[in-house]
Amino acid sequence: MDPFCWGGHMQDIRRVTVVGGGLIGASWCALFLVHGLEVVLHDVVPDAERRVREELQRISPVLQSLGLVLDPQTPRLSFTLDLADAVRHADAVQECGPERLAFKQDLWARIERHCSPTTLLMSSSSGITASMQSRRMNTPERMLIAHPFNPPHLIPLVELVPGRRTDARAMAVAQVFFTGLGKRVVRLRKEIPGFVANRIQAAVIRESVSLVRQGVVSVEDLDVAVTQSLGLRWAVGGPFISAHLGGGAGGIRAFWGQFATGLQLLWLHMRLKPVWLGRGAQLDLAEAVEKAYGAKPVAELAMARDRQQNAVLGALRASLDTSEDDKA
């Protein structure tokens, strides 16, 4: 049997093994369970079952508020200390172990020996590439990164990152699977350490640390600066569509015309590795942005952004009002 003859439908994955019962592993368990999947959790810690079920109990109310029923005692969740037993009948494996390369390489080699040849193998790693992890595997074609943002049961993003030898069909099955679970899937075109979201986050944290260490701003005020500007903006539009709208009626081309030089000067002042925004780069990026968003006029996109922004602000105000009522 061709090990990659999957149907490409979510119902092909009904039994998932989660390796590692920490916060990420427990959160994945919650997501899989509320969507009716059978879950086996493997962890070498003897009290893993108690810890995971306690975490499921903690997060069940927030899932219930979203209309998702999570029973922490469900018989669809089982536990085993034996790795071979855990993966033997798995349709997919979601690895959530320590971020240590040698550990992951040894783990995947052992998983591969005991699971079905059709099992989809995915790592939750936040930075170690699939090519690095799968070096000791005989079938690296079915192994890929499925990196969530914490906590996976709430934050929609999952980054699918192929290794150099990952089969395109494995990526396709993973995309269908996670889309069926309500996730927003981003497929990277090539692997890079840290992937996408964590690299952006790392850059923000790096500059935040620098500003506080220089005495420019307090920790509290820096957090306010982010939550009351970029955090709100990015909740409804990423950097490129925000730049497109920031150019007014002229869109992304007007944005580059007004801000490209200033951005490059600021990057140099911040001693960041230069990313030159010459005319060619500006044109290429403008064409990519217009391909993604140009079907609608800038004014229409801006109105949609404002409606979404107001919805976010309203939800935050309602949450604050509820908190105050609880204190009273």
Order of alpha helices (4+ residues) and beta strands (2+ residues): beta-alpha-beta-alpha-beta-alpha-beta-alpha-beta-alpha-beta-beta-alpha-beta-alpha-alpha-alpha-alpha-alpha-alpha-alpha
